Amino acid sequence: MSRLGLYINEQKSVTTQLTVLPLFHSCECYDSIQVFQDLQLTARHCKVFGEDLLYFFYGKPAYPAGEEIEGNRTDCDYCPVCFVVDPHKVNIDRVFPFDSGAFKKKKYKDFMFRRTKLEDYLLDSSLDAILDYITLFYTSNHNYIRGIASNSLPQRSPQIDGLIRLLHATGTLNIDERSHTVEVITKDNVQLLEAVECVILPEDLLRDDSVREFFDCNNILHLEYTVRALTPPSRYNEAVFDKVMDFLKARNQDGDL
C-alpha cells in the first residue's frame, strides 16, 4: 500500500457517506468527432507510463481542452467536449490525487521533496478509495468540486506534508485545478452507449452529420453551450463547468454540491 493509502487508513474513523460522482473525460471538438464515430472513448499511448491508457477526472471536468492551441486560433475545432461517464462502467486501473502528468513534469516541485515518488500517492483502484480520500482531505463533495481542502489534516511524513502543501496552495502558481482533482486511469476502451450519461458540447458541433446522427439515434443527454466569434476556445472550459454543475444539481447528487 502507498504512503497515502496508509495515511488514509490511519486517519479513517467513519465510513464515508458521500454520494459517488461521475467521471469526466474532456477533449477538443476535432478529436470528439472520431469518438462519436467509433462509439467509444479509446485508450491511447501515454508518454508518462509508456502504455495505452484512458484518463478521467473524478467529479469535475478539470482538463482544460484547448490549452495547447498554436497561435491565436479561435475556430471551433479546439473547443472542449466533455463526456460524463458512469464510474461503475469503468474498469479502474490506477488512481492518483492529482494530475500524474504534471507530477512527472515536476510542476509540483515547489511543494514536494525532490525525490518523492509518484507511487507514494497511488490510491487503491476503487470508488471506495476515492470516497475515503475525498472525505478525509476535503470532507464533502462541495469542497472537493471547488478545490477547498480541509484545514485539519495532521502531518505525518514528507510525502503527506507535500500533498497538504499542494492542496492549500494559493496565489499565482505554475499549477491549475488538476492539482486538486482525483485522476482515474483505465487500460480499457469505454463504450459510449453503455457508460456515457451526458455529453457537453458546443452548439456548432451538431452541424457535423455524424455527431448529429449519434444523438438522433441514441438516448443520451447532451447539453450545448454557445460559441462566439473570435473567442479563444480555452475560455469555454468555464462554460463546460457550469453545464456540469447544472447536470449534477439536476440529479441532486447527495445535496452537497
N, C-alpha and C positions, 0 to 999 in steps of 0.2 A: 504494500500500500504506500502511496506517496506521502510526502510530508504534509501536504494539505489534507489528504484523506484522514490521516491520523489525527490532525488537529481538529477536524470537524467531529470525528468520533469522540474525542476527548471532551469537547465543549457541548456536545449534544445532550440536552436534558429532557426534551419532549419530542413527540412525533410531530412532524410538520403538518400544518393544516392548510397550506397553500394550495390553491387550485392550479392544475397543470396548464401552462400557456402553450400556444402553438410554436412551431419552428418557422424561421423566415429565411428565405433564400432570395437574394436580390441580384439582378444582372441588368445589362443595358438592353434597350429595345432590339438592337440588331441581333444580339445573341438569343433573345427570347423567342424570336420567330422560329428558330430551329427547335427550341424546346417544345413549342406548340405543335410543330410538325412531327416530332419524334414521340410526342405524348409522354415524355419523361424528362426529369432532371438527370443529367448524366455525369457520372464521376469522371473527372479529368486529371491529367498528370499534375501532381503537386510538387513544386520545387523544394518545399520545406521538408517533406517526408519521403520524397522520391518514389511515390506510388500514386495510383489513380484513387482520388478521393472526391467527395462531395461535401461542401461546407454549408452549415446553417448557423444562425444565431438564435438563441432561445429567447422567446418572449418579446422581442422587438427587432425591427429591421435596421441593424446598426451598420451594415456595409454601405458606404456612400458611393453608389453607382455613378459613373461619370467623373470620378475624381482624377482619372488619368487622361483626360482629354488633351489632345495635341493641338496647340494653338487656340484660337478664340472661336471654338466650334459652338454653334447654337442649334444644330439640327436634332431632330427627334431621335435619331439612331442611338444617341448617347443617353437618352432619358431613362430613368430607373423603372424597372418592372419588378414587382415583389410577389413571390409565391408564398402563400400562407399554408403551412403543412401540418397535418396531424402528427404529433410526435410519436404516437403509438404505432404509426405506419413506417417508421424509420428504424432500421437496424443500426443502433448506435455503436460505433467502434471506439471513439475517443471523445473525451470532454475536457475542456480547459476553461478556467475562469476569466479568460481574456483572449485576444486575438493571438494565436500561436505564431503567425507570420510576423507580426510586429515584435514579438519577443525575440524571434530568431534574427530580426534585423536590428536588435539591440535598442529599440525605441523605448524600452523600459529601464535602461541602464541607470538613469538618474534615481531610481527607486530601489533597485535590487543589486546585491553584491555581484561583482563581475563573473564569478564562477558559478552562479546559481544556474541550475539545470531546468529545462522545460519540464522534465519528468517529475520534478518536485511538486508540480501543480496539477498533475493528471488526476482527474476525478474518476470514480467508478462509472462505467458505461451504462448508466441507468437514469431514469427520470427521478427516482427516489434520491439519488445522489445530488442531482441538480437542485431539487427542492430543499434538501438539507443544507446545501451551500447557501442558497438564497435566504433561507430562514435565518441562518447564523450571521451572514455578512451584510444582509440588507433588511431583515426582519419582515418584509412584506413585498408583494408584487408591485405595489405602488412605488415604493422606494427603489426597487430594482429597475423598473422601467425608466425611472428618472435618474438613475445613477447615484442615489443617495445612500452611501454605505453607513453602517452602524458605527457609532462613536464609542461603543463599549466592548470592543474586541480586545481580549487580553493578548499581549505579545508573548511569544513562546520561543521563536527561533529566527535566524536571519531570513529564512525563506518566507515565513509568515509575516514578519515585520515588513519585508519588502512589498508584499502584496497589500498590506494595510496602507502603507505609504502611497502606493499606486492608486488605490481606491479612494483616498482622501485628497488626491492631487487637485489643485485649483490654479486658476490663472492661465496665462498664455504658455502652452506647453507643446512639445512635439508628439502629442498623443491625441486621440479622439475617443468617441463614445465606445469604440470597440474594446478599449481597455477596461470597461465596466460592464461587459456583456459576456455571457456564457457562450462559448463556441462548441458546437456539436458537429462531429465528423462521422461520416459513414463511408464505407467502401462500396456500397451498392448504389445502383441507379434507383430513383424513386419515381413510381408511376403516377402521372398526374391524376388520372381518373380514380385511382384508389386512395390517394393521400392528400391531394390539394383541397383545401377548404375555401379558398378565396384567392383571387389574383387582383393586384392593384397595378394599374397601368395608365399611361397617358391616352387620352381620348383619340389621338391621331393614330395610334397603333391599330385601332379597329378598322382602319382603311385597308389594311392588309387582308387579302382574301382568306388566307389560311388561318389567321387569328380570328377573324370574324366567324368563319365556319366552325372553329373549335367551340366557341361559346354558343353558337346556334345549335350545335349537335349535342352538347353536354350540359348537364345541370350543375354548373359550377358558378358560384357568385363571382362577379367582377365589379370592382369599384374604380371609377375613372377620375383622373384629375385633369385640370385644364392646362393646356400648353400655350405659352405666349411667345410671340415673335421676339427674336434677339435676346432670349433669356438663357443663361448658361444652364445646361441640363442638371448640373450638380445641385442647383437651387431647388430642384423638385424633390429631393430626398425628404425635405420637411413636409411637403405635400403628401408623400407616401406615409410618413409617420402619423400625420393627422388622420389619414384614412384608416390606418391600422388601429388607432385608438377608437375611432368610430366603430370599427368592426368588433373589437374586443368588448367595448361597452354595450353594444347591441346584444352580445352573447352573455353579458352580465357575469363576466369571469370573476367569481368569488366576491364581487362588490368591492374589490380592493385595487382599483386602478386609478 
